[in-house]
């Protein structure tokens, strides 16, 4: 479901590793629904969060 919600950002998601992409979609949905931010903001926040988690920061 998350993939359809953020289909307009497919070009950004395809640049990520598969594991990171799945994590980004999960976090982006949470940000979009719970924080009531735009899809673009949700994707940006989710990418940052997933990349930081991947690098153990």
C-alpha positions as CSV (number, residue, x, y, z in Angstrom):
1,X,0.0,0.0,0.0
2,X,2.8,2.4,0.8
3,X,4.2,2.0,-2.7
4,X,1.0,3.3,-4.2
5,X,0.8,6.2,-1.8
6,X,4.2,7.5,-2.8
7,X,4.2,6.5,-6.5
8,X,5.0,10.1,-7.5
9,X,8.3,9.7,-5.7
10,X,9.3,6.4,-7.4
11,X,12.4,8.0,-9.0
12,X,13.8,8.9,-5.6
13,X,12.9,5.6,-4.1
14,X,14.5,3.6,-6.9
15,X,17.9,5.2,-6.2
16,X,17.9,3.5,-2.8
17,X,18.9,0.0,-1.8
18,X,15.9,-2.4,-1.5
19,X,16.2,-2.7,2.3
20,X,16.5,1.1,2.7
21,X,13.6,1.6,0.3
22,X,11.3,-0.6,2.3
23,X,12.2,1.2,5.5
24,X,11.7,4.6,3.9
25,X,8.2,3.6,2.7
26,X,7.3,2.4,6.2
27,X,8.6,5.6,7.9
28,X,7.2,7.9,5.2
29,X,3.7,6.5,5.7
30,X,4.0,7.0,9.5
31,X,5.2,10.6,9.0
32,X,2.5,11.3,6.4
33,X,-0.4,9.9,8.5
34,X,0.6,10.8,12.1
35,X,2.5,14.1,11.6
36,X,0.2,15.3,8.9
37,X,3.0,16.6,6.7
38,X,3.1,16.6,2.9
39,X,4.2,13.5,1.0
40,X,7.4,15.3,0.0
41,X,8.2,16.1,3.6
42,X,7.4,12.6,4.6
43,X,9.7,11.1,2.0
44,X,12.5,13.5,2.9
45,X,12.2,12.7,6.6
46,X,11.9,9.0,6.0
47,X,15.0,8.9,3.8
48,X,17.0,10.8,6.4
49,X,15.8,8.5,9.2
50,X,16.5,5.3,7.2
51,X,20.0,6.4,6.1
52,X,20.9,7.4,9.7
53,X,19.6,4.0,10.9
54,X,21.6,2.2,8.2
55,X,24.8,4.0,9.3
56,X,24.1,3.6,13.0
57,X,23.9,7.3,13.7
